[in-house]
Amino acid sequence: MLLSKKKNLPIPNGPYSASYLDLMTEYSSEGIFLRLHYPTSSSSSLSEQSKQWLPWIPHDKYIKGLAFVVGMWTIIIRLVMWWYGGYMHIPAMYEAKLLPKSQRKNRKLPVIIFSHGFGAARFLCSTLLTELASQGYVVASLEHRDTSSCATYYYQSPAHRDRDERTWIQHVRLELGVTHYTLRNKQLKYRRDECIKALDLLAEINNGNASKNILNTSVDLSDFEGQLDLDQVTIMGHSFGGATALLTLSSDYRFKQGVILDGWMFPLKEEKLEVAQPLLFINTPTFHITSNLTVMERFISSPPGSHRQLFIIKTSNHETQTDTPFVVGYWLDLFKPKIDPKLGSSINNSLIITFLKSYTDLPDNISKELQVLDENRELIIEGKLPSSVPRARKRFITLFA
């Protein structure tokens, strides 16, 4: 009975159906690997669309990688995923056609580059990214090859690709101590460079050079030619990806605004950066530790006159902005009250969509998002970091401080 019904992440709320494809460049680890989320149209019912939904976990190596990151046996992760999530699927059609121009008022599609967190991968925030695609955004979700992902891979040659012989890049545990910051900062800069490469790639595709995807795909990338709005590009990141987004904004001014989701500031604590672009910070109490807040405050308070929005979602935690509460349940802060996963995700996504509306003029109607925020105002702290810092969990500090 558990296997008779396809389990799925929350259905996106936007006016369009969501689709995605995987895109890889170069037969080496020097290329980039990303998942491109985008809007599509479908007249079929949800049950018909669900036939094109693929599993959340794209390969068993990612389960092994996640188990390694959290220090658990792989079989335990598999059992928890099966028991709690029932082999979760992503509610987006795989490799569907891009939404026709006639169905989006002949306007171009705004672009977001997304950077995942420590120990994550390109699919770990699919609830958020499919939501953005359903609202009309094209989102490039990178799978970083800096060894901070739970796992990733590349192909060494066309022959290896045709035989699906993958060269895997495993997650590497870094030793704590005097070299920890230096190594994390090196990873951060590698990630920054990948974000810039991703934007370069989308610019090439938009200009008609659609020959860069080495993966076998049924989607004609020439459909994206001239369809991307690259004048108001957003960069967004969760945790380690939040720090990546800030460094990228300071390095490449083609990125016009940033969304920082529970940013982990340690990897850039010694960087002397200035980010003038508008920023949205959405925090959870997880990283309300002095060292993290001190670095974050630098970006919130400077440069003078810069546009900043800051929110804290009460009783949320670091997982709330990812898919894992839907897949394995909450596993951090086990004995603390936690927000319902769907509600937490809805508040988080509504804050992002209302922020993006100010800069990309999409979506047309945000009344649903404004209603979510109005009805849950008691769960949202706006405009300030906490004045008192709660004692953080020792294990979390060990991993991230």
N, C-alpha and C positions, 0 to 999 in steps of 0.2 A: 504494500500500500504506500509506503514512504517513497518508493521509486516510481510509482505510477503517475505522479503529477510533477511537472517540471517546476522546481522552486526558483524564485527570482528575486533580485534586488527590487527596491521600490520602483514602480512605474514612473517615468518622468512626466512632469505636468505641463510642459510647453505645448504650443499649438501644432508642432510638427512631430513626426516620428523620428527616432534617433537611429543612426547607423554608425559603423566604424570599420576601419581597415587597418592593417599593420603595414608599416613602411620602414624599409631598411636600406641604407646606402653603403656601398663599398663591400668588398669581400675581405674585410679586416676589421679589427676592433677599433680602428680609427674612424670608421663611419659612425652613423647614429642610427638608433632604433627607436621608433615611436609608434604610438597608436593614434590615428587620426579619427576623431569623433566629428560628426557633421550631421546636419538635418537632412531628412529625406521625406518623401511623401508616400503615403500608403492608403489605399481605400479598403484594404482588407481588415478584418476584425482582429482584435488583440490575440485571439487564439490562433489565428492564421499566421500573424506576425511572429508568434512565439516559436514557430517551427524553425525560424532563422536565428533564434537566440543560441549563443554558444556558452559553454561553461565558464564560470568566473576564473577558475584556474586553467590556464591554457596548456600546462604540461606538468608532469609529476615532479620535475626538478624544482619547480617553484614551491611545492609543498615541503620538499626536503630542505630548501633554502630557508623558508619561514621557520621551520622547526629548529634549524641551526641558529638562526638569529635570536630566537626566544629561549634557546637552551632546553628544548624538549625532544622527546623521541618522536620521530616522524609518524609512527603508528598512532600516537596519541592525537596529533594534529588531525590526521585523517579521520579518526573516530569521532572527534568533536565536530568536525565539519559535517560529517554524515549525519550525526545525531541532531545537531542544532540547525544547520542550514539545509540539509538534504541535497548536497551537491548543487550549489547555487549557480544560477545563470544570469547573464547580463541582459536586461530588457531593451536591447537595441539590435536592429537587423544587421547581420554581417554582410558587408560589401554590397549594400543597396546603392542605387543611383543617387547622386546629389540632387537636392531639392531644386526643381526648375526655377529659373529666374521669374517666370510669370507668376509663381506662387509666393514670391517674396517681394512683391512690388518693384521688381527689376533692380533691387539694390544689392550691393555686394555684402558678403558675409564677414562680420568682424572676427578677428583671430585672437586666440589665447594660446600661449605656450605654458604648459604645466610641468612642474618639477616635483617628483614624489619624495617621500621622506626616507629616513634611514631604514634599511632593511625591507623596503617596499619594492614595488614594480609598477609597470605601466597600467595595470588593471586595478590597483588597490583602492582607487578613489572613483570607481566607475559610476557610483550613484550620483555624485556631483557632476561628473563629466558628461554623462548621458543627459542629465537635466539641462546643462548648458547647451548641448547640441539640439535638444528639443526646443530651445528658445531661439535658435537661429545662429548659434556660434559654431565656428570651426575650432576645435581644441586639439592641439598636438601634445599628447601626453608622452613625455620621454621615458625611456627605460635606461637609466644612467649606467655607464660602464666603468665607473670609478671604483668598483668593488664594494660600494655601499648598498647596492641592490641585494635583495634576497638571492637573486640569480638572474642572469641574462645570457645572451649568446650571440654568436655571429656565424657566418659561413665563410670558409676559407677560399672557396672557388665556386663557379657555376655548377660543377659536377657535385660538389658537396651539397649545394642547395637542392639540386634535383633529386638526390638520394636522401635529403633531409638529415644529413650528418652535421650536427651542430657542434660548434666549439663553445663550451660553456665557460662563462666567467663567474666564479663562485664568490659568495660574500666572504670578505676577509675581516677577521676580528683584529682590531688594533689594540695594542697594549696601552694601558693607562700610564701616565708618567710625563716626563719632561718633553717627550717628542709627540705627545698626543695631539696638541694643538697644531703643530706643524704639519702632521699627516692629514688631519681633518681639513685644514686650510688648503692643502694641495688637492684633496678631493673636491672641495668647494670650487676651486678654479677650473678643474676639469669639467665639473657640472656646468659652470657658467659658459664655458666654451661650447658645450653641447647645446645649450639653449640658443646661443647665437647661431650655431650651425643649423638648428631646426628652423629658425626664422629665415636664414639664407635659403634653405631648401624650399620653404613655402613661397618665397619670393620668386625662385626659379620656376616653380610649378605655375605660379600665377602669370609668369611671363611667357609660358608656353613650352618650357623645357620639362617634359614629363617623363624623362627616361631614367630617372634616378632610382626608382624602386626596384631592388633586385629580387624581391619576393614575388612568387607567382600569385597574381591577383586577377580577379575578373573585372575590377574597376578600372576604367580608362581615366587616368589622371588628367588627361587633356580636358575632361569635363570641368576641372577646377580653374582652367585658364581664364584669367580676367575676372574671376568671381570672388576673390578675396580682398577685403578691405585692409590694407597694410598701413593705413595712416593712423590708426588708433589701436595698435597692438597692445594687448595686456599680457603681463607675465604673472603667473600665480604659482604658489608653492606651499606645500605642507611640511612643517617641521624642518628638516634639513633643506627641503625644497624652499622654505620660506627664506632662509639665509641665502640660498642660491638665487632666488628672485631679486633680493636686495643688491647683491653683487652684480647681477646682470643689468639691473636698471642703472647702476652707476657706471657701467662699462659701455653700454650701447643705447643711445638715445632714440633709436627706433622704437623701443619699448616705452609707451606713453603713460602707463599706470601699472601699479602692482597690487596684488592681493596676497597678504601674508597670513597663512592659516597656522596658528599656534607655532610660530617660528622658533626654531632652535638657534639661538644667537651665538653659541660657543664658537663655531668654525670661523666667524668673522670678527671676533671680539677685539682683535688687534688691528683690524683694517681701519684706515682713516678714509671713510667714504662719505660722499655727500649725494643724497638721492633727492632731487628736486621734484620728481614726478609725483602725482597724487598717489596716496597709499591707503589701503584698507587693511587694518589689523583685526582679525577675529581670533580671540584668545580663549583657551579653556584654562581652568585652574591648574592644569598639570604642570605647566612651566612657570608658575608663579614663585620662582626662586630668585633670590637677590641677584645672582650673577646674570641670569637671563634678562630680568627686567631692567637692569642697569644699561645693558647694551641696547635693548629695544628702545629705551627712553631717548637715546641719542638720535635715533631715526624719527621718533615721534616729534621731538622738539626742534629739530633743525632740518633744513635751513629755515630761518624765520619767514613766516608767511606762506610756507608750503601747505598744501591741502592734505590733511590727515583725518581719517575716521578710525575710531577704536571702539571695539565692542568686546565684552566678555559674556559668554553664555554660561549661566549658572548651572551647576551640577553636571556640566559636560566634562569630558576628559579627552585626552589626546586621540582616542579612537573615534570620537563622535564625528569627526570630519572625514573619516574613511569608511570603507565597507565592512570592516571586521565585526562590528556589533551585529550585523545582519547575518554574518557567515558563521561566527563562532561564539557570539555573545560578547559582552564586556569581560575582559580579563585583567585590566588594570583597575586599581582602586576597588578591589572586590567588596570591601566592607563599608564603602561610602555610598550615599544616595547618588543615583545617576539618572540623567534625563532619558526618557524613552527614545530609542534610536531614531524612529521616524520623526518625532518632534524635533529632536536635536538637529537632524539632517535638514529638516524643513526650515528651521530658523536660520541655520548656517547658509543654506542656499539662497534664502530670501534676502539676507543681508548682502550677499555677493551680487545678486541680480539687480537689486536697487542701486548699488554702487556703480555697476557697469552701465546701467541705463543713463547715468549722468554723462558718460564719456563716449559711449558707442551708439546711443539712441536706440538701443534694442534691449529687451523686447518692446513692442508697441504698448502693451498693457501690463502694468505691474500691480494692478489692484489686488490680485490674489496674494502676492508677496507682502504688500503693505498690510493686508488683513492678518496674515500670519504674524507679522511683527507687532501689530496693534493688540492682538489677542493674547500675546505672550510677553508683553512688556515687562512683567514682573520677573521674567527669567533673563533679562538682558540688562547688563550694566554698560552704559554708554559714556565714552569720553575720558576715561581715566583708568590708569593702572591701579592695582590694589595698594592701599597704604600699609597694610600689614601682610606679611608673607607667611603662609602656613608652612608647617614643617613638611618637607617633601619626602617621598619614599626613598629609602636608602638604595634599593636596586635601581630605581629610575635615575637617581643622581649618578650612580656608578656608570650607567650606560651613556648618559647624555651630558653630564656636567663637565 
